[in-house]
Amino acid sequence: MLIRIARVMMIDASAPAYLWPEALQTAAYITNRLRKPGSDQSLLEKWRYNLGIRELPTTLSHLRA
């Protein structure tokens, strides 16, 4: 799934191949912060909850499209 997301980002941005690692890291970053349909928490929020870290809900408002 991450490879597919990174590939789409690379194609959409017409990015050179040397940016492939950055696209993959970005895909993982975004995927971990998105809530899946039917879930009340993102993967990051579940991880924080299991570790006992109580913080504000995750947002993606700092990202630009």
C-alpha positions in Angstrom: 0.0 0.0 0.0 2.8 2.5 0.9 4.5 1.8 -2.4 1.3 2.5 -4.3 0.8 5.8 -2.5 4.4 6.9 -3.0 4.3 6.0 -6.7 1.2 8.1 -7.1 2.8 11.1 -5.4 5.9 10.7 -7.5 3.9 10.6 -10.8 1.6 13.4 -9.8 4.5 15.7 -8.8 6.7 14.6 -11.8 9.4 14.1 -9.2 12.8 12.7 -10.1 13.7 9.2 -9.0 16.2 10.2 -6.3 13.2 11.5 -4.3 11.7 8.0 -4.0 12.9 7.5 -0.3 11.3 10.8 0.7 8.0 9.9 -1.1 7.9 6.6 0.8 8.6 8.3 4.1 5.8 10.8 3.4 3.4 8.0 2.5 4.1 6.3 5.8 3.7 9.5 7.7 0.4 10.3 6.2 -0.9 6.7 6.4 -0.1 6.5 10.1 -2.1 9.6 10.8 -5.3 8.9 8.8 -8.2 7.1 10.4 -9.5 4.1 8.6 -13.2 3.8 7.8 -15.1 2.5 10.9 -12.2 3.3 13.2 -12.3 6.0 15.9 -8.4 6.3 16.1 -5.5 6.5 13.7 -2.6 4.1 14.0 -0.6 6.9 15.7 -3.3 7.6 18.2 -3.6 3.9 19.0 0.1 3.7 19.5 0.1 6.7 21.8 -2.8 5.3 23.8 -1.1 2.0 24.3 2.0 3.8 25.6 -0.1 6.0 27.9 0.7 9.2 26.1 -2.2 11.5 26.3 -2.0 14.3 23.7 -4.3 16.2 21.4 -5.8 14.3 18.4 -3.6 14.1 15.4 -4.1 16.6 12.6 -2.8 17.0 9.1 -3.4 20.8 9.0 0.3 21.4 8.8 0.6 19.6 5.4 0.2 21.4 2.1 -1.1 19.9 -1.1 
